Amino acid sequence: MTTEAAVPHDLESAVAVVGMSGRFPGAPDLDAYWANLRDGVCSVSAFTEKELLADGADPAELRNPAYVPAQGHLADADRFEAELFGFGRAEAAALDPQHRVLLETAWSALEDAGYAPLDAPGRTGVYVGGSPTEHALAAGTDPALAASIGALQVRILTDREFLAPWVSYRLGLDGPSMTVQTACSTSLTAVHVAVQALLLGECDTALAGGVAIGSVRKQGYVHYQGGIFSPDGRCRPFDEKAAGTVPGAGVGVLVLRRLEDALADGDPVRAVIRGTAVTNDGAGKVGFTAPGVDQQTAAITEAWAAAGLEPSAAQYVEAHGTGTELGDRIELEAAGAAFAGGAGIGIGSVKSNIGHADAAAGAAALIKTILMLEHATLAPTVDVTRPVAALEDSPLRLVTEARAWPSRPDLPRLAGVTSVGIGGTNVHVVVQEAPERSARTAVDSRPTVLPLSARTEAQLFLLADRLAARLRAADAPALPDVAHTLRTGRVQMPVRACVVAADAQEAARKLAALAGGRREETTDPLGEAWLRGETVTWPALDGEVRRVRLPGYPFAGESHGSLRLRGPVPETPEAPSPAPESELQARVAELVIEALDLDGAAGLAQTYFEAGGDSLTAVHLAGRLRDELGIDVPIQLFLEPVTLKDTTTRIVEMKQNGEADGALDALLAEFEAEA
């Protein structure tokens, strides 16, 4: 039966998940994430001493017998396609890796929903949160960076309070933009806030989720007796041998719309959020960091009441499940009370797979649950030796092996997701399987142009290869829907190709050829215009078309590194030694070329703005000239309409004539006064 048939009267209060994207340990995308979950893979990494030392670990710490070389590590978190989001090299290097990864994930989530990331629906809100990071702490304590780009800019580029505004700004989203912080329950709280905003009409589409990248480095941790971390690098929620959690990382973003709007607009609904609730333990617990039973129970029962359902209707609960003795015991007591009317309800925790992803933990749990609903399969909690005895007299049963999630005649598949934050903020979300999409009407076999574009040829070929694989799948979408999504749901980029095909099989063959570097010539006028780089207004396709899930943009950014904490800076650093005149000219030119990412000295024939310079880069460049060459220049020098070659000559002359004492200091003082 369809979910609409099961609960038709609750359509107005339901919210659809129409797109989602995420990156987690061992999983660069959600297809890999699902494969790992389904197969019971533990993606927590155990590092060698060589790996840890190469990433800057303290040798003395590694010799500590209590040091555990394990972490849920997010690979390639330092990579970022900065140009796609309008960041220069200096900005990208200063931008916190959490911001970088969140921007790319938000882009991918919108594509998954069938919307072009730079042309999303109006009144799209952003509700996200993040974790504390080594990069932000290092940036905030680095006087050289503050002198280079300004203290205010350092904060804007690294503080997690700007996570949501950066997404809104770079993607042009004009709905509410809020950074939500409730510690470990941050991202599920963000989903709750987004759902409420949609139901209240504050926005029409919402991006919700969280990111946690404490460090891009491979790191372990020191285990303390009585602490929250596991002594052996494994997290075993609700297991007799559970002894703590393991640090993790990740990012997850979901695109939400009111269900009736999503169905009316032909969105690819992945799941339905039926109800949400948030509570806080207040003083009803043994300590600030401890969880409490009563308000966890209240969050669950209130969410199911908001859904218009009894908690006993649940078939599965994705728990917070940290694997700590106190946390698991209290959560089982709270959930057992809330779901007391049910029987045989599955329970599990993704922390056994990826560790504790902190601010992204709730998003990881919700996305896992949605993937299980989509595949009608319950994924196992891993590394279980024996479930705790408390489960024996409980309505809950720990899922320890993958098994089919059975349907039922009277209700759709339903699940609950719980997240608990240090400080007592408890969140619960009720999730329902997606409505069945109506069968596609017969499609005319007429040639259709499928446009593709990317920033580089290599990315274009990779995109073609992934799309070919999608169209070869047994559940390949109809070609008109594919064309509609590619035409309206993707950003138009400079490197382009297209294929003209009458059905999915022909399109897959031609896309595979394109992936191999064999471009097809086209005589279609719109296809030709597309290949010339023109902005094409595609005509409406015959019949009803709808958005479908297709492979997203294949990011290929370079590493922009990450700032690390370092030792104290000497109070009186030595001034740079003056360089001979000819060497000085070369050094100045070298700094200008590097800051603007020019192709050698030939690039100095441009003006500063022709070379892609902006005010931030000018401040950065001025700071480097002062710190590395002892030359203090006014920022206005870079803004004059002269070639960069003339600018470098002028800089050297200013040094020789002593014209620029204190120019940058004065500007930085002005910035600080404004801040």
MIROTOR-166774 format. One record per residue (C-alpha): residue in three letters; x negated, y negated, z. Coordinates in steps of 0.2 Angstrom, whole numbers, padded with zeros to 4 digits, always signed. Layout:
// MIROTOR-166774
AlaXYZ;...
//
This chain:
// MIROTOR-166774
Met+0000+0000+0000;Thr-0006-0018-0003;Thr-0010-0029+0012;Glu+0003-0041+0007;Ala+0016-0028+0008;Ala+0010-0024+0026;Val+0011-0042+0033;Pro+0020-0053+0021;His+0026-0065+0035;Asp+0008-0069+0040;Leu+0002-0075+0023;Glu+0001-0094+0029;Ser-0010-0090+0044;Ala-0022-0079+0035;Val-0039-0084+0028;Ala-0048-0075+0014;Val-0066-0071+0012;Val-0069-0075-0006;Gly-0088-0074-0007;Met-0103-0070+0004;Ser-0121-0069+0004;Gly-0135-0064+0016;Arg-0153-0058+0018;Phe-0158-0047+0033;Pro-0173-0036+0038;Gly-0176-0023+0024;Ala-0162-0031+0013;Pro-0165-0046+0001;Asp-0146-0045-0004;Leu-0130-0038+0002;Asp-0131-0023-0010;Ala-0147-0017-0001;Tyr-0140-0022+0016;Trp-0125-0010+0013;Ala-0136+0004+0007;Asn-0146+0003+0022;Leu-0131+0002+0034;Arg-0122+0017+0025;Asp-0138+0028+0025;Gly-0142+0024+0044;Val-0158+0015+0041;Cys-0167+0006+0055;Ser-0175-0009+0047;Val-0184-0015+0062;Ser-0203-0015+0057;Ala-0217-0008+0067;Phe-0233-0018+0063;Thr-0251-0013+0063;Glu-0264-0023+0072;Lys-0271-0028+0055;Glu-0255-0035+0049;Leu-0252-0045+0066;Leu-0270-0052+0066;Ala-0268-0057+0048;Asp-0252-0067+0052;Gly-0261-0076+0067;Ala-0258-0065+0082;Asp-0268-0068+0097;Pro-0280-0054+0099;Ala-0279-0055+0118;Glu-0260-0053+0117;Leu-0262-0038+0107;Arg-0273-0030+0120;Asn-0259-0032+0133;Pro-0252-0014+0136;Ala-0234-0021+0137;Tyr-0235-0029+0119;Val-0223-0021+0107;Pro-0228-0023+0089;Ala-0210-0023+0082;Gln-0198-0035+0075;Gly-0183-0036+0063;His-0193-0046+0050;Leu-0186-0056+0036;Ala-0198-0054+0021;Asp-0202-0069+0010;Ala-0194-0082+0021;Asp-0207-0094+0016;Arg-0202-0094-0002;Phe-0191-0108-0009;Glu-0186-0114-0026;Ala-0188-0132-0021;Glu-0185-0140-0038;Leu-0168-0132-0039;Phe-0162-0142-0024;Gly-0171-0158-0028;Phe-0186-0157-0016;Gly-0203-0162-0020;Arg-0218-0152-0014;Ala-0221-0163+0002;Glu-0203-0162+0007;Ala-0202-0143+0004;Ala-0218-0140+0014;Ala-0211-0150+0029;Leu-0193-0143+0027;Asp-0190-0129+0040;Pro-0189-0112+0032;Gln-0172-0110+0040;His-0166-0125+0030;Arg-0173-0118+0014;Val-0166-0100+0016;Leu-0149-0107+0021;Leu-0148-0118+0006;Glu-0152-0103-0006;Thr-0139-0092+0003;Ala-0126-0105+0002;Trp-0129-0107-0016;Ser-0127-0088-0019;Ala-0112-0087-0008;Leu-0103-0099-0019;Glu-0108-0090-0035;Asp-0102-0074-0027;Ala-0085-0082-0025;Gly-0085-0087-0044;Tyr-0089-0106-0041;Ala-0103-0116-0048;Pro-0113-0122-0033;Leu-0115-0139-0039;Asp-0096-0140-0044;Ala-0088-0132-0029;Pro-0069-0136-0025;Gly-0065-0153-0017;Arg-0064-0154+0002;Thr-0077-0140+0005;Gly-0083-0140+0023;Val-0099-0133+0030;Tyr-0099-0124+0047;Val-0116-0117+0051;Gly-0129-0115+0065;Gly-0147-0110+0067;Ser-0160-0104+0080;Pro-0175-0113+0087;Thr-0190-0111+0076;Glu-0209-0111+0077;His-0210-0123+0062;Ala-0199-0136+0070;Leu-0208-0135+0087;Ala-0225-0137+0077;Ala-0218-0151+0067;Gly-0212-0161+0082;Thr-0229-0160+0090;Asp-0240-0164+0075;Pro-0245-0182+0076;Ala-0253-0180+0059;Leu-0237-0175+0051;Ala-0227-0189+0059;Ala-0240-0201+0053;Ser-0239-0194+0035;Ile-0220-0194+0032;Gly-0213-0203+0048;Ala-0206-0196+0064;Leu-0188-0198+0058;Gln-0191-0189+0042;Val-0200-0175+0052;Arg-0184-0173+0063;Ile-0172-0173+0048;Leu-0182-0160+0039;Thr-0184-0148+0053;Asp-0170-0150+0067;Arg-0157-0137+0066;Glu-0144-0151+0069;Phe-0146-0156+0051;Leu-0143-0138+0044;Ala-0125-0142+0038;Pro-0128-0159+0032;Trp-0142-0153+0021;Val-0131-0140+0013;Ser-0117-0153+0010;Tyr-0129-0166+0003;Arg-0139-0155-0009;Leu-0123-0145-0015;Gly-0112-0161-0016;Leu-0099-0154-0003;Asp-0087-0167+0004;Gly-0078-0158+0017;Pro-0082-0159+0036;Ser-0100-0154+0039;Met-0104-0147+0056;Thr-0119-0138+0064;Val-0111-0126+0077;Gln-0122-0120+0092;Thr-0116-0107+0104;Ala-0133-0097+0106;Cys-0131-0079+0101;Ser-0113-0081+0095;Thr-0116-0096+0084;Ser-0112-0089+0067;Leu-0096-0081+0072;Thr-0091-0097+0082;Ala-0094-0106+0066;Val-0082-0094+0057;His-0069-0098+0070;Val-0071-0116+0068;Ala-0070-0115+0049;Val-0054-0104+0050;Gln-0046-0117+0061;Ala-0051-0131+0050;Leu-0043-0122+0035;Leu-0027-0119+0044;Leu-0026-0137+0050;Gly-0029-0143+0033;Glu-0045-0152+0037;Cys-0053-0143+0022;Asp-0048-0132+0007;Thr-0063-0122+0006;Ala-0077-0118+0019;Leu-0094-0111+0020;Ala-0097-0103+0037;Gly-0111-0093+0045;Gly-0129-0095+0052;Val-0147-0093+0050;Ala-0161-0087+0062;Ile-0179-0087+0057;Gly-0189-0090+0073;Ser-0205-0088+0063;Val-0210-0082+0045;Arg-0224-0073+0053;Lys-0225-0054+0057;Gln-0224-0054+0076;Gly-0221-0043+0091;Tyr-0216-0047+0109;Val-0221-0043+0127;His-0210-0032+0136;Tyr-0206-0036+0154;Gln-0198-0025+0166;Gly-0180-0031+0169;Gly-0180-0042+0153;Ile-0169-0041+0138;Phe-0182-0033+0126;Ser-0184-0015+0123;Pro-0200-0006+0128;Asp-0201+0004+0112;Gly-0196-0007+0098;Arg-0179+0001+0096;Cys-0162-0006+0100;Arg-0149+0008+0105;Pro-0132+0000+0109;Phe-0121+0011+0120;Asp-0134+0025+0121;Glu-0140+0033+0137;Lys-0157+0028+0133;Ala-0153+0010+0129;Ala-0166-0001+0137;Gly-0165-0018+0128;Thr-0164-0027+0112;Val-0177-0031+0098;Pro-0180-0048+0090;Gly-0172-0050+0073;Ala-0169-0062+0059;Gly-0157-0066+0045;Val-0145-0077+0036;Gly-0127-0075+0032;Val-0114-0087+0024;Leu-0096-0083+0020;Val-0085-0093+0008;Leu-0067-0095+0016;Arg-0051-0101+0008;Arg-0033-0100+0014;Leu-0027-0083+0008;Glu-0012-0090-0002;Asp-0023-0102-0011;Ala-0036-0089-0015;Leu-0023-0077-0022;Ala-0015-0092-0032;Asp-0032-0097-0039;Gly-0037-0079-0044;Asp-0052-0079-0032;Pro-0061-0062-0029;Val-0054-0059-0011;Arg-0066-0048-0001;Ala-0057-0047+0015;Val-0044-0056+0025;Ile-0047-0064+0042;Arg-0030-0062+0052;Gly-0035-0071+0068;Thr-0049-0078+0078;Ala-0052-0084+0096;Val-0065-0091+0107;Thr-0067-0091+0126;Asn-0080-0095+0139;Asp-0084-0086+0155;Gly-0085-0102+0165;Ala-0091-0097+0183;Gly-0084-0080+0182;Lys-0100-0070+0181;Val-0115-0066+0191;Gly-0127-0079+0183;Phe-0128-0091+0168;Thr-0136-0079+0156;Ala-0125-0064+0161;Pro-0109-0060+0152;Gly-0092-0059+0160;Val-0078-0046+0158;Asp-0062-0056+0159;Gln-0065-0069+0146;Gln-0072-0056+0134;Thr-0056-0047+0136;Ala-0046-0063+0134;Ala-0056-0067+0117;Ile-0051-0050+0110;Thr-0033-0051+0115;Glu-0030-0069+0110;Ala-0037-0065+0093;Trp-0026-0051+0090;Ala-0011-0061+0096;Ala-0016-0074+0084;Ala-0015-0061+0070;Gly+0002-0056+0076;Leu-0004-0038+0080;Glu-0008-0027+0095;Pro-0026-0023+0098;Ser-0021-0005+0097;Ala-0019-0007+0078;Ala-0038-0008+0077;Gln-0048+0006+0069;Tyr-0065+0000+0072;Val-0074-0013+0083;Glu-0091-0021+0078;Ala-0097-0025+0095;His-0111-0038+0101;Gly-0120-0022+0107;Thr-0137-0029+0112;Gly-0143-0012+0119;Thr-0146-0020+0137;Glu-0139-0011+0152;Leu-0129-0025+0159;Gly-0123-0032+0142;Asp-0117-0015+0135;Arg-0109-0010+0152;Ile-0099-0027+0153;Glu-0094-0026+0134;Leu-0087-0009+0135;Glu-0077-0013+0151;Ala-0070-0029+0142;Ala-0067-0020+0126;Gly-0059-0005+0135;Ala-0047-0016+0143;Ala-0042-0025+0128;Phe-0040-0010+0117;Ala-0032+0001+0131;Gly-0017+0005+0120;Gly-0027+0013+0106;Ala-0036+0029+0104;Gly-0052+0035+0094;Ile-0056+0017+0089;Gly-0074+0017+0082;Ile-0087+0006+0089;Gly-0104+0001+0083;Ser-0117-0013+0083;Val-0128-0018+0068;Lys-0142-0023+0080;Ser-0148-0005+0080;Asn-0152-0008+0061;Ile-0159-0025+0061;Gly-0162-0031+0079;His-0154-0046+0087;Ala-0153-0059+0074;Asp-0148-0073+0087;Ala-0139-0087+0078;Ala-0136-0076+0063;Ala-0130-0060+0073;Gly-0111-0064+0071;Ala-0113-0066+0052;Ala-0123-0050+0051;Ala-0109-0041+0061;Leu-0095-0049+0051;Ile-0103-0045+0034;Lys-0106-0027+0039;Thr-0088-0025+0044;Ile-0082-0032+0027;Leu-0094-0021+0018;Met-0087-0006+0027;Leu-0069-0011+0023;Glu-0073-0013+0005;His-0081+0004+0004;Ala-0069+0012+0015;Thr-0083+0019+0025;Leu-0089+0018+0043;Ala-0107+0015+0044;Pro-0117+0023+0059;Thr-0126+0015+0074;Val-0143+0022+0072;Asp-0156+0029+0084;Val-0142+0036+0096;Thr-0148+0050+0107;Arg-0132+0052+0117;Pro-0117+0040+0119;Val-0115+0032+0137;Ala-0104+0042+0148;Ala-0092+0026+0150;Leu-0086+0030+0132;Glu-0079+0047+0138;Asp-0064+0039+0147;Ser-0062+0024+0134;Pro-0051+0022+0119;Leu-0068+0018+0109;Arg-0079+0031+0101;Leu-0097+0027+0095;Val-0099+0030+0077;Thr-0115+0039+0074;Glu-0114+0045+0056;Ala-0107+0038+0041;Arg-0089+0044+0037;Ala-0074+0039+0027;Trp-0063+0025+0034;Pro-0045+0033+0032;Ser-0031+0023+0026;Arg-0014+0024+0034;Pro+0004+0022+0028;Asp+0010+0009+0040;Leu-0004-0003+0041;Pro-0019-0009+0031;Arg-0037-0005+0038;Leu-0041-0017+0052;Ala-0056-0021+0063;Gly-0062-0033+0076;Val-0079-0041+0077;Thr-0086-0048+0094;Ser-0100-0059+0097;Val-0106-0065+0114;Gly-0118-0080+0117;Ile-0129-0084+0132;Gly-0120-0097+0142;Gly-0104-0087+0140;Thr-0096-0091+0123;Asn-0086-0076+0117;Val-0079-0075+0100;His-0068-0061+0092;Val-0062-0060+0074;Val-0049-0049+0067;Val-0053-0043+0049;Gln-0041-0034+0037;Glu-0045-0026+0021;Ala-0043-0036+0005;Pro-0026-0036-0005;Glu-0027-0024-0020;Arg-0029-0034-0035;Ser-0016-0032-0048;Ala-0020-0021-0063;Arg-0028-0031-0077;Thr-0017-0033-0092;Ala-0023-0026-0109;Val-0038-0037-0116;Asp-0039-0041-0134;Ser-0056-0035-0142;Arg-0061-0051-0149;Pro-0079-0058-0149;Thr-0082-0069-0134;Val-0097-0080-0130;Leu-0106-0076-0113;Pro-0117-0090-0109;Leu-0133-0088-0097;Ser-0145-0100-0091;Ala-0159-0102-0078;Arg-0174-0113-0074;Thr-0187-0101-0082;Glu-0187-0088-0096;Ala-0192-0075-0083;Gln-0177-0078-0072;Leu-0166-0079-0088;Phe-0172-0061-0093;Leu-0169-0055-0075;Leu-0152-0062-0074;Ala-0148-0054-0091;Asp-0154-0037-0084;Arg-0144-0038-0069;Leu-0128-0043-0078;Ala-0131-0029-0090;Ala-0131-0016-0076;Arg-0115-0024-0069;Leu-0106-0022-0085;Arg-0112-0004-0087;Ala-0104+0001-0070;Ala-0088+0011-0069;Asp-0079-0004-0061;Ala-0085-0017-0073;Pro-0074-0032-0074;Ala-0065-0037-0090;Leu-0075-0047-0102;Pro-0063-0062-0102;Asp-0065-0063-0083;Val-0084-0061-0085;Ala-0084-0075-0098;His-0073-0086-0087;Thr-0084-0084-0072;Leu-0101-0087-0082;Arg-0093-0103-0090;Thr-0085-0111-0075;Gly-0094-0103-0060;Arg-0112-0106-0064;Val-0123-0121-0064;Gln-0130-0126-0082;Met-0149-0125-0082;Pro-0161-0129-0096;Val-0167-0112-0102;Arg-0153-0104-0111;Ala-0146-0089-0120;Cys-0130-0082-0125;Val-0123-0065-0132;Val-0107-0063-0142;Ala-0098-0047-0138;Ala-0080-0039-0140;Asp-0081-0028-0125;Ala-0091-0024-0109;Gln-0101-0010-0117;Glu-0107-0021-0132;Ala-0111-0035-0120;Ala-0121-0024-0109;Arg-0131-0018-0124;Lys-0135-0035-0130;Leu-0139-0041-0112;Ala-0151-0027-0110;Ala-0160-0032-0127;Leu-0161-0050-0120;Ala-0168-0044-0104;Gly-0182-0036-0115;Gly-0185-0053-0124;Arg-0175-0050-0139;Arg-0164-0065-0142;Glu-0148-0064-0152;Glu-0145-0077-0165;Thr-0127-0084-0165;Thr-0116-0093-0178;Asp-0103-0097-0165;Pro-0102-0117-0164;Leu-0100-0117-0145;Gly-0114-0104-0143;Glu-0126-0115-0154;Ala-0122-0131-0144;Trp-0125-0121-0128;Leu-0142-0116-0135;Arg-0146-0134-0140;Gly-0144-0138-0122;Glu-0128-0148-0124;Thr-0115-0149-0110;Val-0101-0138-0117;Thr-0083-0139-0113;Trp-0077-0121-0115;Pro-0059-0119-0121;Ala-0047-0109-0111;Leu-0047-0091-0114;Asp-0032-0082-0120;Gly-0021-0075-0106;Glu-0023-0075-0087;Val-0041-0075-0082;Arg-0049-0074-0064;Arg-0065-0076-0056;Val-0075-0060-0053;Arg-0091-0055-0043;Leu-0106-0055-0054;Pro-0125-0055-0051;Gly-0130-0072-0044;Tyr-0145-0084-0048;Pro-0162-0075-0046;Phe-0172-0087-0035;Ala-0190-0087-0039;Gly-0198-0100-0028;Glu-0216-0101-0022;Ser-0222-0100-0005;His-0221-0117+0004;Gly-0228-0110+0020;Ser-0223-0113+0038;Leu-0230-0124+0051;Arg-0238-0115+0066;Leu-0242-0121+0083;Arg-0260-0126+0085;Gly-0272-0132+0099;Pro-0273-0150+0106;Val-0279-0163+0094;Pro-0295-0172+0100;Glu-0290-0189+0107;Thr-0303-0198+0096;Pro-0305-0190+0079;Glu-0320-0194+0069;Ala-0317-0207+0055;Pro-0319-0199+0037;Ser-0336-0203+0030;Pro-0336-0215+0016;Ala-0338-0208-0001;Pro-0349-0215-0016;Glu-0339-0225-0028;Ser-0338-0213-0042;Glu-0334-0198-0030;Leu-0321-0209-0022;Gln-0312-0213-0038;Ala-0311-0194-0041;Arg-0305-0190-0024;Val-0291-0203-0025;Ala-0286-0196-0042;Glu-0286-0178-0035;Leu-0274-0183-0021;Val-0262-0192-0032;Ile-0262-0177-0044;Glu-0259-0165-0030;Ala-0245-0175-0022;Leu-0236-0177-0038;Asp-0239-0159-0044;Leu-0247-0166-0060;Asp-0255-0156-0074;Gly-0272-0163-0072;Ala-0279-0180-0076;Ala-0268-0182-0091;Gly-0253-0184-0080;Leu-0261-0201-0073;Ala-0255-0209-0089;Gln-0237-0210-0082;Thr-0230-0222-0070;Tyr-0227-0216-0052;Phe-0208-0214-0055;Glu-0211-0206-0072;Ala-0221-0193-0063;Gly-0206-0189-0052;Gly-0212-0199-0037;Asp-0201-0206-0023;Ser-0202-0216-0007;Leu-0205-0201+0004;Thr-0219-0194-0007;Ala-0227-0212-0007;Val-0227-0212+0012;His-0235-0195+0012;Leu-0248-0200-0001;Ala-0252-0215+0009;Gly-0254-0205+0025;Arg-0266-0193+0016;Leu-0276-0207+0009;Arg-0279-0215+0026;Asp-0282-0198+0035;Glu-0293-0190+0022;Leu-0302-0205+0014;Gly-0300-0219+0026;Ile-0290-0230+0014;Asp-0275-0239+0020;Val-0264-0244+0006;Pro-0246-0253+0006;Ile-0232-0241+0000;Gln-0227-0255-0013;Leu-0242-0251-0023;Phe-0235-0235-0029;Leu-0219-0243-0034;Glu-0226-0255-0047;Pro-0223-0251-0065;Val-0241-0247-0070;Thr-0249-0231-0074;Leu-0256-0220-0060;Lys-0273-0222-0068;Asp-0272-0240-0065;Thr-0265-0237-0047;Thr-0280-0226-0042;Thr-0292-0239-0049;Arg-0283-0252-0038;Ile-0284-0241-0023;Val-0303-0240-0025;Glu-0304-0259-0027;Met-0294-0262-0011;Lys-0306-0250-0001;Gln-0321-0260-0008;Asn-0313-0277-0005;Gly-0306-0272+0012;Glu-0289-0278+0008;Ala-0278-0265+0016;Asp-0281-0264+0034;Gly-0266-0258+0044;Ala-0254-0257+0030;Leu-0248-0240+0034;Asp-0248-0242+0052;Ala-0236-0257+0050;Leu-0224-0247+0039;Leu-0224-0233+0051;Ala-0221-0245+0066;Glu-0206-0252+0056;Phe-0199-0234+0053;Glu-0201-0230+0072;Ala-0192-0246+0076;Glu-0177-0242+0065;Ala-0176-0224+0072;
//
